[in-house]
Amino acid sequence: MNLSFFDQFTSPCLLGIPLILISMLFPALLLPSPNNRWITNRLSTLQSWLLHLITKQLMMPLNKKGHKWALILTSLMTLLLMINLLGLLPYTFTPTTQLSMNMALAFPLWLATLLTGMRNQPSISLGHLLPEGTPTPLIPALIMIETTSLLIRPLALGVRLTANLTAGHLLIQLISTASIALLPTMPTVSILTTTILLLLTLLEVAVAMIQAYVFVLLLSLYLQENI
């Protein structure tokens, strides 16, 4: 059976049952189990330090009212980070390459930040739609433009994450296929291509971490606008 380059983005199935939910829950198995001691081993120490660092970076642009969202944002950051990194392993599936999943994460959280602003400070939240000092003839056009930019935020969050991870996976597959195909005929070029593949893999590890951070950071900035 011939496989296309995009078959790696299809959800794995067993007896016709999609296994994407198991793929999403699998990273949670890597987290330490509850224990009566705070720190049990070096891995738990490293994970505690990493969670503290993530929470500190995400809460830095927020005031004290936004610190209530620390658990949600840190959990989302940990989920995206582990899913993106595990998706780089061979014979694995990356759920964050699915636009439906990314939109399911982005839209409810964006809507929650918007409703928080409309409930706590409706005048300030609506004031973002019209910059101060706008000439009267431009008011209708600017309101439409600002409303469109506001409504397109969750779509931009989901598409950004999906596009970056999908492009990286496709590049890795294309270069690895080329290096294998060139090995019998041009071994020198194949070795050079394999070196480029290793460098690209390191780049994709960085992209996986950066995209998870950018996704949650933008949500925290949207939250800061509404509290």
N, C-alpha and C positions, 0 to 999 in steps of 0.2 A: 504494500500500500504506500503510495507516494504522499508525503506530508508536505504541506506548504509552510512558509515561514510564520504564518499567523496561527497555526495550530497550537502553538505553545500558549496562546492566550485564551483557549477554550477551557471552560471549567471541567475538571476531571469528573468522571461519572463511574459509578459502580452499579451494575444492574439497572441502568437508566436513572439512577438517583444522583443528582449533583452533589459533589463533595466540597463545594466552596465553603460551606459553613465549617466543616472540619479544618479546612485550610486556614480559616480565620481564627479558629480557636486553638490551633496547634501552638502558636507562639506563647500562649499562656502557660503551657507545660514547662517552659524554660524558667519561669519565675519561681522563686523559692516558696515552699509550702509553709503555712503558718506554724509558728513554734513559740514556746513559752519564753524563749530567749530572743533578744532583739537581733543579735548578730550570731550566726551559727558557724560560718566559715568565711573564707576569703572571697568567694563568689558573692555571697550575700553582702559583704562589705563593699565590694565593687558596685553592685547593683544599687545599694543604698546611696553611695556617693554619686552615681550617675543620675538617679532620680532626684536627689537634692539639687544637682547642677541644672537639670532640665527645669525643675520647678522655679528655681531662682531666676533663670533666664526668661521664662515665660511671664513671671509675675513682675518683672522689673518695670515694664511700661505701664502697669496697671496701678490704680490707687487701691486703698484698703477695701473699698466696696467690691472690686473685681477679684479679690483674693478668695471669695467664695467659690470661684470657678477653678481653683487650683487643682482639685481632684479630677475634674472632667478633662481639663486641658492636658494635664500630665498623663492621664490614662490614655488619651487619644494619641499623644506624642509617642508613648511607649508602644502602643499597638501598631501605629504606622511604621515606626522605626524597625520593629522586629519583623513585621510582614515584608517590608521592602528588602531587608538584608537577607532573610531566609529565601526570598524569591530568586536571589542570585546563585543559589546552590543548584547543582545539576539535578534534573528530574524532579523539579519542584514547580509549584504553581504560585503565581503572584496575584492575589485577589485585587490589589490596588491598580492593576492594569485594566480593570473593568470600570468603565465610566459610571455604570449604575451604582456600584458600591461607593465610589468616591462622592457621587452626588447624594447618596443616602447619608453619608457622613457630613457633607458640607451644608446641605440645605436646612436640616433641622437646627443645627447649631447657629447658622447665620440668622435664621428666623427667630431663634431664642434671643440673640443679641439685639435684634431689631425690636422685638416686642418688649424687651427690658427697657430700652430707651423710650419707647412710646408710652410705657406705663410710668416711668420715673420722671422723665423730663420731656414731655411731648413737644413743647414749644422749641426747645433746643434741637431735638431730633428732626423736626420739620424744617427748622432753620437751615440745616445743612443743604436742603434742596435749592436754596436761593442765596447766593453769596451777597454780603453786605455791599451796598453801593452800586448795585446792578442798574443800568439804565432801564427805564420803563419799557421801551419797545422790545428789549431782549428778555424780559421776565418770562413770558410763556415758553420760549425756546430753551432757556436755561433750566427751567423746571423740568421740562421733558428730558433734557440731556442728563441732568443729575438723577432723575428718577430711573432712567434706563441704566446708568452706571451703578446705581444702588441695587437694582434687581438682577444685574448680571454678575454680581459678586460671587454667589455660590457656584454659578456655571464656570466662572474663571478659576475658582479653587479646584473644582473637580477636573476640568480639562487640563489644567497645568500639571497636576499630579499624574494623570493618565498619560498625557503626551510625553512627558519626560521619561517615565519608566518604560513605556512602550518603545520609544525610540532607542533607548539604551539596550533593551533586550534584543531588538531587531539588529542593531549594529553588532552585538556580540555574536549572534547566530550567523550573520552574513560573513564576518571575518573568520569565524571558526570554520565555516563551510569552505571558504576560499583557501584557508591554510591546509585543510585535509585534501582538497582537490588538487592543489599545486604540489603536494609532497612527492608523488611519483615522477613528475616531469621536471619541476624546478625546485629542488630541495632548499636552495639558498633563499629563494623568495618566500618559500613556505616558513622557514625559520624566522625570517624578518617579519612576516605576517603574524606569527605566533607571539613574537615579542610585542608587537602592537596590540595584540589581543590581551596580553597580560596587563599592559598599561591601561587599556580601555576598561578592563575589569576593576582595576584600582579606582579609576575615575567613576565608574558606576557605583562602587561602594560609597564614595563621597556624595554622589548625586542622590543615592537612596536616603542618606542621612540628612542632606540639605533639604530635600523636598519634603520630608516629614516635618522638619523644623519650620520651613516656610509656611506650610499648610496651617500649622497650629499658631504660628506667630501672627499670621494675617487674621485669624479668628480672634486672637487676643487684642489686636489693634481695632478690629471692628467692635469688640466689646468695650474698649476704652472710649470710643466715640459715643457710646450710649449709656455710660454710667457717670 
